[in-house]
Amino acid sequence: MVTGMGIVTVDPTVLWGTPVFPGTKVPAETLFDYLEQGETLDTFLRDFPSVSRATATAAIRGAGRVLIEVGRESAEAS
């Protein structure tokens, strides 16, 4: 299954269904782990060359959109 407009794929035969970047075995969570640890996007891309800059950037933007939407929904519920 492809989710998030092709940003990640979920396949039970690839890393037990962990969301990965399409065409790779790189968990999407790894990108966020790198950023959380203070690493740069360039470092992540150097360490995982199978992930394109466009895909990694789309993942970051998508996560940002989700956070903004959750914030709006929380504000509306208050």
C-alpha positions in Angstrom: 0.0 0.0 0.0 1.3 3.5 -0.9 0.3 6.2 1.5 0.8 9.9 1.9 0.8 10.6 -1.9 3.6 8.2 -2.5 5.8 9.5 0.3 5.9 6.2 2.2 4.9 2.6 1.4 3.6 0.0 3.8 4.1 -3.6 2.8 3.9 -6.5 5.3 6.7 -8.2 3.5 9.1 -5.2 3.9 10.4 -4.7 7.4 7.2 -6.2 8.9 5.0 -3.4 7.5 7.0 -0.5 8.8 6.4 2.6 6.7 9.4 3.0 4.4 10.4 5.4 1.6 9.2 3.9 -1.7 11.6 1.5 -3.4 13.8 1.3 -0.3 14.0 -0.4 3.1 14.6 2.9 4.8 12.0 3.5 7.5 10.5 7.0 7.3 10.9 7.3 11.0 14.7 7.3 10.5 14.5 10.7 8.8 12.8 12.1 11.8 15.2 10.4 14.2 18.1 12.1 12.3 16.4 15.5 12.5 15.6 15.0 16.2 19.2 14.2 16.9 20.3 17.5 15.3 21.5 16.0 12.0 20.9 17.8 8.8 18.8 16.6 5.8 22.0 16.5 3.8 23.5 14.1 6.3 20.5 11.8 6.2 20.6 11.9 2.3 24.3 11.1 2.3 23.7 8.1 4.7 20.7 6.9 2.8 21.3 7.7 -0.9 18.4 5.5 -2.0 16.0 8.2 -0.6 15.6 11.2 -2.9 15.7 14.8 -1.6 12.2 15.3 -3.1 10.8 12.4 -1.2 12.5 13.4 2.1 11.4 17.0 1.7 7.8 15.8 1.0 7.9 13.7 4.2 8.9 16.7 6.2 6.3 19.0 4.6 3.6 16.3 5.1 4.5 15.9 8.8 4.3 19.7 9.2 0.8 19.8 7.5 -0.4 17.0 9.9 0.8 19.0 12.9 -0.8 22.2 11.7 -4.1 20.4 11.1 -4.0 18.7 14.5 -3.4 22.1 16.1 -6.3 23.6 14.2 -8.6 20.8 15.2 -7.6 21.1 18.9 -8.2 24.8 18.8 -11.6 24.3 17.3 -12.5 21.7 19.9 -11.7 24.1 22.7 
